[in-house]
Amino acid sequence: MLRHIVMKAVFVLLSLAHSEVMSTEETALYAEPSYAKWGKLAVEETSKAYHGASITDYKYEGRKPLAGGQAEEHFMLWLRTDAKEFGVRVSITIQTGSDKAIKIKINELN
């Protein structure tokens, strides 16, 4: 009888430990990258600038540190209209201390 209770306790403890590992792994799978906030902003601003176009894809091109506690986040977006497909490069200048956008530049690529 005591052996049976001990075995059940061991199985319960093992199952609890296993569920904690799974939730940590699942959290890692669904964690947002550090540039996600700026990617969303790049998509929103590009949608405003190009009303009739649909954004088909985007690529994060990296962060460039600037002087004065600023940085630039760079994105490449691909858009499609009825007439053509084209790319735009979006640069977002941010104040790193406050994590706020200062300037957004959108340049259409030929």
N, CA, C and O of each residue as an XYZ file, in Angstrom:
440
protein
N       0.821     -1.194      0.000
C       0.000      0.000      0.000
C       0.866      1.260      0.000
O       0.632      2.174     -0.790
N       1.865      1.310      0.885
C       2.760      2.458      0.944
C       3.541      2.598     -0.358
O       3.754      3.709     -0.842
N       3.958      1.494     -0.911
C       4.696      1.501     -2.179
C       3.821      2.100     -3.289
O       4.312      2.873     -4.112
N       2.560      1.755     -3.314
C       1.619      2.260     -4.301
C       1.477      3.793     -4.193
O       1.442      4.480     -5.213
N       1.397      4.318     -2.984
C       1.269      5.756     -2.749
C       2.546      6.473     -3.180
O       2.490      7.537     -3.798
N       3.687      5.890     -2.854
C       4.970      6.495     -3.238
C       5.090      6.546     -4.756
O       5.547      7.551     -5.302
N       4.692      5.489     -5.443
C       4.769      5.459     -6.907
C       3.871      6.531     -7.512
O       4.276      7.204     -8.459
N       2.670      6.703     -6.989
C       1.764      7.739     -7.488
C       2.365      9.131     -7.273
O       2.276      9.991     -8.150
N       2.972      9.348     -6.114
C       3.588     10.645     -5.821
C       4.728     10.939     -6.801
O       4.882     12.070     -7.263
N       5.517      9.924     -7.108
C       6.612     10.083     -8.053
C       6.072     10.439     -9.435
O       6.612     11.330    -10.091
N       5.027      9.769     -9.887
C       4.442     10.060    -11.196
C       3.852     11.479    -11.243
O       3.976     12.174    -12.251
N       3.221     11.890    -10.164
C       2.661     13.239    -10.112
C       3.783     14.279    -10.209
O       3.664     15.246    -10.961
N       4.862     14.087     -9.459
C       5.984     15.016     -9.502
C       6.637     15.052    -10.876
O       7.003     16.124    -11.360
N       6.788     13.891    -11.509
C       7.366     13.851    -12.852
C       6.477     14.565    -13.860
O       6.978     15.282    -14.727
N       5.185     14.381    -13.759
C       4.283     15.043    -14.706
C       4.290     16.553    -14.504
O       4.186     17.296    -15.479
N       4.410     17.028    -13.267
C       4.497     18.467    -13.014
C       5.786     19.045    -13.587
O       5.774     20.117    -14.191
N       6.873     18.353    -13.403
C       8.155     18.819    -13.936
C       8.108     18.858    -15.454
O       8.630     19.790    -16.065
N       7.497     17.869    -16.063
C       7.408     17.809    -17.519
C       6.557     18.956    -18.063
O       6.906     19.548    -19.085
N       5.459     19.275    -17.404
C       4.607     20.357    -17.891
C       5.309     21.709    -17.793
O       5.073     22.576    -18.635
N       6.164     21.913    -16.792
C       6.909     23.160    -16.687
C       7.897     23.292    -17.832
O       8.068     24.383    -18.376
N       8.546     22.207    -18.204
C       9.489     22.232    -19.315
C       8.749     22.537    -20.607
O       9.235     23.320    -21.423
N       7.608     21.947    -20.803
C       6.832     22.184    -22.016
C       6.405     23.648    -22.109
O       6.497     24.252    -23.178
N       5.940     24.218    -21.006
C       5.478     25.593    -21.084
C       6.641     26.546    -21.367
O       6.454     27.546    -22.059
N       7.824     26.259    -20.853
C       8.989     27.086    -21.149
C       9.355     26.985    -22.615
O       9.663     27.997    -23.245
N       9.328     25.786    -23.170
C       9.627     25.603    -24.585
C       8.588     26.285    -25.453
O       8.927     26.918    -26.453
N       7.325     26.161    -25.077
C       6.260     26.801    -25.845
C       6.404     28.320    -25.799
O       6.180     28.994    -26.805
N       6.772     28.857    -24.653
C       6.982     30.297    -24.530
C       8.095     30.749    -25.456
O       7.979     31.791    -26.101
N       9.170     29.983    -25.531
C      10.290     30.332    -26.405
C       9.858     30.315    -27.868
O      10.326     31.129    -28.664
N       8.970     29.393    -28.226
C       8.511     29.309    -29.605
C       7.677     30.517    -30.016
O       7.731     30.950    -31.167
N       6.912     31.056    -29.081
C       5.989     32.131    -29.408
C       6.473     33.505    -28.969
O       5.718     34.472    -29.073
N       7.694     33.628    -28.488
C       8.221     34.923    -28.064
C       8.420     35.830    -29.281
O       8.864     35.377    -30.336
N       8.092     37.092    -29.125
C       8.261     38.050    -30.214
C       9.714     38.507    -30.276
O      10.357     38.687    -29.242
N      10.223     38.692    -31.474
C      11.581     39.229    -31.580
C      11.619     40.692    -31.130
O      10.582     41.351    -31.061
N      12.800     41.188    -30.828
C      12.944     42.550    -30.303
C      12.474     43.614    -31.291
O      12.106     44.713    -30.877
N      12.480     43.311    -32.574
C      12.092     44.296    -33.590
C      10.613     44.216    -33.967
O      10.182     44.944    -34.861
N       9.832     43.372    -33.330
C       8.426     43.166    -33.711
C       7.614     44.463    -33.644
O       6.809     44.737    -34.534
N       7.820     45.248    -32.606
C       7.098     46.526    -32.454
C       7.356     47.433    -33.653
O       6.438     48.073    -34.165
N       8.604     47.485    -34.095
C       8.967     48.364    -35.204
C       8.516     47.788    -36.536
O       8.204     48.544    -37.456
N       8.473     46.468    -36.660
C       7.953     45.847    -37.868
C       6.481     46.148    -38.056
O       6.033     46.416    -39.171
N       5.727     46.105    -36.969
C       4.301     46.442    -37.039
C       4.108     47.891    -37.455
O       3.232     48.200    -38.264
N       4.931     48.783    -36.899
C       4.845     50.193    -37.257
C       5.203     50.405    -38.728
O       4.558     51.197    -39.414
N       6.219     49.706    -39.211
C       6.615     49.817    -40.624
C       5.467     49.383    -41.536
O       5.196     50.036    -42.543
N       4.799     48.297    -41.193
C       3.670     47.802    -41.991
C       2.513     48.802    -41.947
O       1.914     49.088    -42.983
N       2.191     49.334    -40.772
C       1.087     50.295    -40.641
C       1.339     51.556    -41.464
O       0.455     52.025    -42.180
N       2.540     52.096    -41.357
C       2.854     53.337    -42.073
C       2.909     53.116    -43.586
O       2.509     53.989    -44.356
N       3.396     51.973    -44.005
C       3.430     51.661    -45.434
C       2.015     51.485    -45.970
O       1.718     51.913    -47.085
N       1.143     50.862    -45.192
C      -0.262     50.711    -45.605
C      -0.934     52.063    -45.776
O      -1.737     52.247    -46.691
N      -0.613     53.008    -44.906
C      -1.179     54.358    -45.029
C      -0.657     55.063    -46.282
O      -1.407     55.744    -46.981
N       0.628     54.892    -46.552
C       1.251     55.580    -47.690
C       0.827     54.990    -49.036
O       0.764     55.710    -50.033
N       0.539     53.691    -49.071
C       0.167     53.000    -50.321
C      -1.199     52.348    -50.128
O      -1.306     51.144    -49.894
N      -2.244     53.178    -50.232
C      -3.624     52.722    -49.969
C      -4.037     51.491    -50.762
O      -4.514     50.517    -50.180
N      -3.865     51.515    -52.054
C      -4.387     50.456    -52.912
C      -3.517     49.216    -52.979
O      -3.889     48.240    -53.629
N      -2.381     49.232    -52.331
C      -1.450     48.104    -52.423
C      -1.632     47.160    -51.238
O      -1.982     47.577    -50.134
N      -1.387     45.884    -51.497
C      -1.371     44.924    -50.402
C       0.080     44.540    -50.126
O       0.873     44.356    -51.049
N       0.411     44.425    -48.858
C       1.761     44.042    -48.459
C       1.822     42.525    -48.466
O       1.092     41.858    -47.732
N       2.702     41.985    -49.304
C       2.771     40.534    -49.446
C       3.835     39.894    -48.561
O       3.736     38.713    -48.226
N       4.861     40.672    -48.177
C       5.926     40.098    -47.363
C       6.782     41.223    -46.804
O       6.767     42.344    -47.313
N       7.533     40.907    -45.742
C       8.530     41.872    -45.282
C       9.707     41.138    -44.680
O       9.611     39.981    -44.271
N      10.829     41.854    -44.640
C      12.067     41.281    -44.124
C      12.724     42.307    -43.203
O      12.835     43.484    -43.544
N      13.149     41.850    -42.053
C      13.907     42.697    -41.143
C      15.353     42.714    -41.608
O      15.967     41.662    -41.786
N      15.898     43.911    -41.805
C      17.265     44.032    -42.310
C      18.275     44.431    -41.244
O      19.470     44.506    -41.531
N      17.825     44.687    -40.028
C      18.757     44.951    -38.947
C      18.643     46.330    -38.338
O      17.899     47.197    -38.797
N      19.420     46.488    -37.278
C      19.459     47.744    -36.530
C      20.835     48.368    -36.695
O      21.860     47.689    -36.643
N      20.828     49.683    -36.895
C      22.075     50.441    -37.030
C      22.131     51.447    -35.880
O      21.278     52.330    -35.795
N      23.127     51.327    -34.993
C      23.251     52.309    -33.909
C      23.639     53.680    -34.462
O      24.438     53.778    -35.394
N      23.073     54.727    -33.887
C      23.375     56.104    -34.271
C      23.886     56.856    -33.038
O      23.814     56.352    -31.917
N      24.391     58.046    -33.260
C      24.858     58.887    -32.153
C      23.681     59.413    -31.345
O      22.546     59.433    -31.822
N      23.957     59.833    -30.133
C      22.939     60.480    -29.304
C      21.892     59.538    -28.750
O      20.761     59.957    -28.505
N      22.234     58.281    -28.547
C      21.275     57.335    -27.987
C      20.143     56.963    -28.928
O      19.040     56.631    -28.494
N      20.429     57.024    -30.228
C      19.431     56.671    -31.222
C      19.879     55.443    -32.008
O      21.048     55.060    -31.985
N      18.924     54.842    -32.699
C      19.206     53.706    -33.576
C      18.211     53.738    -34.725
O      17.161     54.375    -34.639
N      18.554     53.046    -35.797
C      17.672     52.938    -36.950
C      17.347     51.469    -37.191
O      18.241     50.627    -37.279
N      16.056     51.178    -37.295
C      15.590     49.835    -37.641
C      15.250     49.846    -39.122
O      14.588     50.768    -39.601
N      15.701     48.820    -39.859
C      15.512     48.769    -41.307
C      14.671     47.557    -41.704
O      14.894     46.438    -41.241
N      13.694     47.820    -42.579
C      12.793     46.783    -43.082
C      12.647     46.906    -44.590
O      12.710     48.001    -45.148
N      12.452     45.774    -45.233
C      12.159     45.730    -46.667
C      10.768     45.115    -46.796
O      10.529     44.016    -46.296
N       9.850     45.817    -47.462
C       8.497     45.320    -47.653
C       8.218     45.156    -49.136
O       8.664     45.963    -49.952
N       7.477     44.108    -49.483
C       7.059     43.868    -50.863
C       5.571     44.124    -50.956
O       4.779     43.618    -50.161
N       5.205     44.934    -51.962
C       3.818     45.331    -52.153
C       3.329     44.908    -53.528
O       4.116     44.717    -54.455
N       2.016     44.765    -53.640
C       1.394     44.388    -54.915
C       0.159     45.248    -55.128
O      -0.673     45.419    -54.238
N       0.071     45.791    -56.357
C      -1.143     46.467    -56.810
C      -1.638     45.695    -58.022
O      -1.036     44.695    -58.414
N      -2.738     46.159    -58.617
C      -3.237     45.495    -59.824
C      -2.221     45.574    -60.953
O      -2.125     44.662    -61.774
N      -1.467     46.660    -60.992
C      -0.566     46.909    -62.114
C       0.852     46.382    -61.914
O       1.517     46.033    -62.889
N       1.330     46.317    -60.662
C       2.737     45.953    -60.488
C       3.036     45.422    -59.089
O       2.227     45.527    -58.168
N       4.230     44.848    -58.971
C       4.802     44.470    -57.684
C       6.058     45.298    -57.492
O       6.816     45.517    -58.437
N       6.278     45.756    -56.277
C       7.457     46.574    -56.018
C       7.843     46.471    -54.550
O       7.074     45.981    -53.723
N       9.035     46.938    -54.245
C       9.537     46.917    -52.883
C       9.684     48.318    -52.330
O       9.858     49.282    -53.075
N       9.611     48.417    -51.026
C       9.903     49.667    -50.336
C      10.832     49.351    -49.166
O      10.745     48.295    -48.540
N      11.705     50.284    -48.899
C      12.588     50.166    -47.747
C      12.093     51.166    -46.703
O      11.898     52.346    -46.998
N      11.894     50.676    -45.482
C      11.407     51.516    -44.393
C      12.504     51.614    -43.337
O      13.031     50.604    -42.871
N      12.832     52.841    -42.973
C      13.809     53.103    -41.911
C      13.102     53.849    -40.792
O      12.478     54.886    -41.022
N      13.200     53.322    -39.587
C      12.570     53.947    -38.431
C      13.672     54.360    -37.465
O      14.396     53.516    -36.936
N      13.792     55.664    -37.240
C      14.756     56.177    -36.264
C      14.081     56.192    -34.907
O      12.986     56.732    -34.755
N      14.740     55.595    -33.919
C      14.159     55.498    -32.583
C      15.121     56.077    -31.543
O      16.338     56.088    -31.725
N      14.539     56.550    -30.466
C      15.312     56.959    -29.299
C      15.409     55.729    -28.413
O      14.397     55.272    -27.882
N      16.597     55.188    -28.244
C      16.738     53.898    -27.565
C      16.374     53.967    -26.084
O      15.860     52.992    -25.535
N      16.626     55.080    -25.437
C      16.312     55.189    -24.010
C      14.824     55.137    -23.723
O      14.391     54.466    -22.786
N      14.041     55.842    -24.525
C      12.591     55.890    -24.308
C      11.838     54.893    -25.187
O      10.639     54.687    -25.004
N      12.531     54.279    -26.134
C      11.939     53.306    -27.052
C      10.784     53.917    -27.846
O       9.731     53.302    -28.011
N      11.007     55.148    -28.335
C       9.985     55.850    -29.109
C      10.505     56.162    -30.505
O      11.691     56.426    -30.702
N       9.584     56.125    -31.474
C       9.930     56.446    -32.855
C      10.089     57.956    -32.998
O       9.276     58.731    -32.494
N      11.156     58.360    -33.698
C      11.422     59.776    -33.944
C      11.067     60.141    -35.380
O      10.446     61.172    -35.638
N      11.474     59.272    -36.314
C      11.279     59.569    -37.737
C      11.084     58.264    -38.496
O      11.695     57.245    -38.173
N      10.216     58.310    -39.516
C       9.980     57.140    -40.364
C      10.190     57.580    -41.806
O       9.581     58.545    -42.267
N      11.058     56.861    -42.512
C      11.309     57.139    -43.942
C      10.883     55.914    -44.741
O      11.222     54.783    -44.394
N      10.133     56.155    -45.821
C       9.721     55.091    -46.739
C      10.237     55.449    -48.116
O       9.878     56.490    -48.667
N      11.083     54.585    -48.679
C      11.636     54.806    -50.006
C      11.229     53.665    -50.926
O      11.520     52.499    -50.661
N      10.546     54.027    -52.019
C      10.149     53.029    -53.007
C      11.359     52.626    -53.839
O      12.140     53.477    -54.264
N      11.508     51.344    -54.065
C      12.626     50.826    -54.856
C      12.188     50.629    -56.297
O      11.054     50.225    -56.553
N      13.069     50.907    -57.228
C      12.748     50.762    -58.663
C      13.134     49.403    -59.178
O      12.937     49.111    -60.357
